[in-house]
Amino acid sequence: EEGGAFYLLTLRLIPAFPFFLINLAMGLTAMRLPVFYLVSQIGMLPGTAVYVYAGSSVPQLAALAEHGGRGILSPRMFLAFALLGIVPLALRKIVQRLRPAAAAGHPAVPGEPEIQ
């Protein structure tokens, strides 16, 4: 009950499991719907923004194909692919730094693996 919102945020930021499984599991907890909704929206926002940016570059691919595909490595496409790789790694580091602060004052669960 105490750390449910933090764990939900972590799962939303770093999608280790499909979202529908997370939704089902959270439905079995005592988390209130407004908390679930707000944390889910905040957690999915960074990934959504990166995917939208990458997707907005795709319509330009048709124009690039007409020119022999020479411009496919444009700065915008490179940035989009770099963000798709870097954002999850950056979010993972942020969650690692937040986790000890969130767990301060709470004893560690024996056998619980560390997020690395």
N, C-alpha and C positions, 0 to 999 in steps of 0.2 A: 504494500500500500504506500509506503513512504517513498520508494524510488521508482514507482511505476512510470511516472511521466518522463523521468530521465531515461529509463530504458527504452521507452517508446520513441523518444527523440533520437536516441542512438540508432535504433533499428530503422527509423525513417531516413536519417542522414546517410547511413551506410547500409544500403539494402542487402543484407546478408540472406534474407528470406523473402519470398514473394509477398507483396503487400496483402494479398487476400488471406494468407496464413497469419500474418500479424493481426489483421482485423478480427479473425476468428478467435485467436488467443486472447486478445484484449477484451473481447466480448465476455470471456469467462472470468474476468477480474472485476474488482469493485470500482474501477475507474469510472468517473462520471463522464457523460457524453460531451459536455462543453470542454472539459480538459482534454479528452481524446481528440476532439475536433481541432482545437487550437494547436496542440502539440503536433498533430499530424500535418497540419497546414504549414507550420513553421519548419518542420523537419523535411518536408518534400519540396519546399521552395527553392533551395539551391540547385538541386538536381533538375528540377523542372526548368529553371532559368538556363542552365547549361544546355539541356536538350533542345530548348526552343531556339537558342542562339545557333546551335549546330544545324538544326533543321532549317533555319532561315537562310543558310548558305547553300542548301541543296538546289533550289531553283536555278542558281547560277551555273550549275553543272551542265545543263542542257546547252547553254550558250558557250561554255568552255569546250564542249564536245565538237561544236561546229568549227572551232579553230584548232582542231587536231589534239585537243586535250593538253596543250602546252601550259595553260594557266591554272591547272587543277591544284597546284601547290601555291595558291595565292595566300597572302598573309591572313586573310579572313578564314580560309579553310584550315590553315595551319593552327591558328588560334583556337578554332572550334574543336579540333581534335586534341590539342594540348589541354584545353579545359576539361574535356571528357575524361582525360587520364589524371589530371592533377587535382581536380576538385574532390574526388572521393578520398585521395590520399591526404589532402589538407584537412578535410573534415574528420578523418580518422585521428590525425594528430590532435586536433582541437578536442575531440571527445576524450582522448587519453589524458589530456591536461585537465579537463573538467571532472573526470571521474573521481580522482582523489579528493577534490574539493566537495563533490556531492556526497562522498562516502565518509567525510570527516565526522567523527563522533559515532559512527556505526561500525560495529565489529565486522570483519571480513567473514564471508561464508566459507567454511572449510571446504576445500576441494573445488572452489570456484576458479575457473581459469582467468588469467589476466588478459585484457585486450592488448594485443601488440600490433 
